[in-house]
Amino acid sequence: MREQYSFADLNDQPELLEDLQQLEQKIEQQLGRTVNLIAFTPDSSIESDVSNEQHDPDDQSP
């Protein structure tokens, strides 16, 4: 099963954005090249659809 993701809304979390930017800078210093960190979150509408699916009890697939 493949989950779908959306960008995490961090607009109201300036301290988290600052933490991410500091981590990007630290990684850039260690690697010697630019790194961009992207925050994703599972798409809740997809999760609820998946959790409501009915599964065949005889199905042996993971």
C-alpha positions in Angstrom: 0.0 0.0 0.0 1.3 3.4 -0.9 0.5 6.4 1.3 0.0 9.8 -0.2 1.5 12.9 1.5 0.9 16.6 1.6 3.2 19.4 2.6 3.1 19.9 6.4 1.7 23.3 7.3 4.3 24.9 9.5 3.3 28.5 8.9 2.1 28.9 12.5 5.2 27.2 13.9 8.1 29.7 13.4 10.3 27.9 15.9 10.0 24.6 13.9 10.9 26.4 10.7 13.9 27.9 12.4 15.0 24.4 13.6 14.7 23.0 10.1 16.7 25.9 8.7 19.4 25.4 11.3 19.6 21.7 10.5 19.8 22.5 6.8 22.8 24.7 7.5 24.5 22.1 9.7 24.1 19.4 7.0 25.3 21.8 4.3 28.5 22.5 6.4 29.2 18.8 6.8 28.4 17.8 3.2 29.7 20.9 1.5 26.6 21.3 -0.6 23.1 22.7 -0.2 20.4 20.5 1.3 16.7 21.4 1.5 14.6 19.6 4.1 10.9 19.2 3.2 8.2 18.4 5.8 5.4 16.1 4.6 2.5 14.7 6.5 0.3 11.7 5.5 -2.8 12.9 3.7 -5.5 12.3 6.4 -8.3 12.0 3.8 -6.4 9.2 2.1 -5.7 7.5 5.5 -9.3 7.5 6.5 -10.3 6.0 3.1 -7.7 3.3 3.5 -8.7 2.5 7.0 -12.3 2.1 6.0 -11.6 -0.3 3.2 -12.8 -3.9 3.7 -10.2 -6.5 3.2 -10.7 -10.1 2.1 -9.7 -12.3 5.1 -8.4 -15.0 2.6 -6.0 -12.5 1.0 -2.5 -13.4 2.1 -0.8 -10.3 0.6 0.8 -7.8 3.1 
